[in-house]
Amino acid sequence: MPTRVSTNQIYTGGLEHISQARGHELSSAEKAQTNKEVNRPSDAPATWVRASNLKDGLSTGDNIQRNVVIANHFMTAADTALTQLQEFIQRTQELAISAADGNARRDMILKDAQGLWSSVLQTMNSRYGDRGLFGGFQTKAPAFDAEGNFLGDNNAIRIEIAAGSEPVPINFSASQIFLGMGLKEGVDIPMIYKNFIQGLQENNVELIQSCLPQLIQANEQISLGRGEVAGRMSQVSRALDSYASERTSTADSVSQLEDADAYKVFSELARDQTIFQSALMTNKKVLTEAPADILFK
Amino acid sequence: MAINDIFDIGRQGIEANRRALTTTSQNVANANTPGYSRQRAVFQSDARSATGGVMLGGGVKIEKVMRIHNDFVQGQIMEEAKNHGGLRARSEGLMRIEGQVNERGRDLAERVNNFFNAFRELSTNPEQATLKLNAANAAEDVARSFRSVIQSLETLKNEADLNLMGQVGGVNQLTREVATLNEQIALNQAVRGEPNELLDRREEILRQLSGKVGFQTYYDDRGMATIVSGTAVLVQGTQANELEAVRSAARGTKTEGSVEIMMVDRMGNRNIPVRVEDGEMGGMMHIRDNVINPILSQVDAAAFEFSQQVNAAHTVGVADGETSVGAIFDPIENASGAAGRIQINSLIKDNPDAIVGGLSQGPGDNRVALSIAAIGEKTVMPEFFGGQKGDTPRLTLTESLNSTMGFLGAETQRERQAFESSDRIMSQLNNYRESVSGVSLEEEAINMIQYQHAFNAAAKATKVGDELLQTILNIKQ
């Protein structure tokens, strides 16, 4: 501090100190009001960019998570349909065993078999909401017509289960699960039912008997499909679990990057308020009791 | 020595102390005048006669009224003023830009992200009209947000240009004053000695000028200041050359229509560009050319890349039972000005159901929606640092927009810190100048008392001389 002090220095210095203290107080008040350490990019540019990227990642992750939940419901619906289908096939097996007996009342069994075929057809045309489960991309129309002809395609609807990862299929190829195409010992389930019903109508024991091993095979084919569903559901479930923990740590990182430590912020606010008050009080003393006033009296 | 000498010396004492009191009054009156240097009356005793072999004093005179001034500190102030002015313009300008663009920039990144999320959601159920409407709205939002960011940046850029035009008027006013003061100073120095007030006034104007535009000052032997900014002579002797703000053609980082500073020479020619790097004008030009323009071009590049990628992915799609309506956004030919021109295809705006989910006619086909959503995760933009772009795409679109705002933040932080540092230096220099040249009312009060007493004493001496004369005159009676 220079030895000679001009009058202007006293006023300018006072103003500077008050203004500086006010600035610090306002800055602390902003942090306390927003509870954020970083309120704008210039507060900490690298931190701001990192936090913004993480927040965008969270938003994308949340969106994917919602989609994954929908996919999970879609696959659960498919699994329920396949489980029902297996029950229908097992019941049909039982009917086929009875019908294969030479003394069986096939006219009675026929009605049951036709009812089961109707249920099987309905199940193969199962929908989740307004979307067909087994028609590939042809989600609006039923996958099979009344005669059991496949109307859909073999495309897989895929969805993202993690940002930037390869989308995974959520529907199942009806031609593989129901028609056995592409499988080593695949069977055509609608065809089995057609043959079985025809055998019953025509009292053709041989035709009925030929359906028995095919029904067993159909059951295994559906089991195979269910296994695939379970595998994908497990993959989706893992993605959900993984995202849940990733989300927690990302949200934590965002908070650590931009949120203010409440204790620190309020301590600083209290300190800055005290400094501001001190600056005001000191200047009041210095400015109102100027020695020049005494000398000029 | 005659008794009359007592009157002469007394009169001189009265006169000298009156002048000293006048100087003190001048100091007190100018205690708050910016740039004023306190003055001090320099007393000098006069030895003029020898009587009886003894040298007697001849009284007192004010040799000069001295301006208490430190040229070195003043030089440092002038030097720092151009940094200070430039940094203040940069810091305040950038804080303003950040305040206006930050929210919009962050909003833009979020809307781009929302756009990709809308298509990701559409991919889970491409048959649903509501999700297509949602995607169309997201596209409209992104286009609007791009335009909003560009609009606010363009507004700030125009404001910078308008401000520059206003500053030119201020600079011309100051240079004219310097030229006038040069003339007065030269005249006064030749005839009456140091023109303290004029010198102070010129220094104050030079300090103000230095805050607006950086320059070098040279003084000739008559005390006239020559002011040179870059290669342009703003003031030479009594002649001031005016600056003019003219809108330029595109060149380097300057876009077409940016204001450039030209000097008008004595012949009225406007063909001398003035390179303004310091002071407020330099600061504003820096913000415009090195901050706003690079951000504009980066946002344009992002808008161009975004619309190109999205359109390319959507155009290959097939709508339900018919071919695609084509692009989601109206095609943009090049990146220049892309963010200001981006807008949603009116066919999609009028009929959001025209948004295509897949590559086939299958209503459940979601491959187009998936590929559009995937663009959000692709690194398609080069890194953006220090206003320069890298060559290799390393950032996603949202990362690029965030990093652009980060660049603005880093520039703002850097300039704010530099300004705070310069402000402290300026404050110290002003403090030092004040401690040397500033008026202290306490000091002046004491001086006043001192000169008043001396004035009274000189008057008393005159009175004593009068009494002596009366005594002598009374000898005859």
Interface residues (C-beta under 8 A of the other chain):
Chain A: P2 T3 R4 V5 S6 T7 N8 Q9 T12 G13 E16 R40 P41 S42 D43 A44 P45 A46 W48 V49 S52 N53 D56 S59 T60 N63 I64 R66 N67 I70 A71 G129 D130 R131 G132 G135 G136 F137 Q138 T139 K140 D153 N155 I157 R158 I159 E160 A163 G164 P167 N171 A290 P291 A292 L295 F296
Chain B: A31 N32 R38 L94 M95 E98 G99 N102 R106 A109 E110 N113 N114 F116 N117 R120 E121 S123 T124 N125 E127 G358 S360 G362 P363 G364 D365 N366 R367 L370 A373 A374 G376 E377 T398 E399 N402 S403 M405 G406 F407 L408 G409 A410 T412 Q413 R416 S427 N430 N431 Y432 E434 S435 V436 S437 G438 V439 S440 L441 E442 E443 E444 A445 I446 I449
